[in-house]
Amino acid sequence: MSQKIFCISGRVINRQSRQGISNLRVEAWDKDLIFDDLVDTALTDERGNFQMEFTETRFQECFLDRLPDLFFKIFNENNRQLGSTEDSVLW
């Protein structure tokens, strides 16, 4: 029996030019009351797109029987954090 595959995808753009930004590390985090959990990481492609995939088993390990409260952190190649969506968590 095959497992479901869950996917998180998005695009990182420059606010002024609206162009995608390549080669950035995007981290997906699950916001919790005690401490936040890293879900997965991905690099943006030449258009600024990223995608993270994980199996149903991994989803259950991360989130048990609840829906995740996701936010993202974005880092450049020097490991400097460029942004975060922690103040606008997605369900």
FENGI-V67905 format. One record per pair of residues at least 24 apart in sequence whose ideal C-beta (glycine too) atoms are under 8 Angstrom apart, sorted by the first residue. I is the first residue (numbers start at 0). J is the second residue. If there is no record, write none. Layout:
i->[I	I]
j->[J	J]
This chain:
i->[2	2	2	3	3	3	4	4	4	4	5	5	5	5	5	5	6	6	6	7	7	7	7	7	7	8	8	8	8	9	9	9	10	10	10	10	10	11	11	11	11	12	18	19	19	19	19	19	19	20	21	21	21	22	23	23	23	23	23	23	24	24	24	24	25	25	25	25	25	26	26	26	26	27	27	27	27	28	28	28	28	28	29	29	29	29	29	30	30	30	30	30	31	35	36	38	38	66]
j->[54	55	56	54	55	58	52	53	54	55	52	53	54	55	57	58	50	51	52	38	39	50	51	52	69	48	49	50	51	48	49	71	43	46	47	48	49	43	47	49	73	47	47	43	44	45	46	47	48	47	45	46	47	76	47	73	74	75	76	81	73	74	75	78	49	51	71	72	73	71	72	73	74	51	69	70	71	69	70	71	72	85	61	62	67	68	69	68	69	70	85	88	68	70	61	67	69	90]
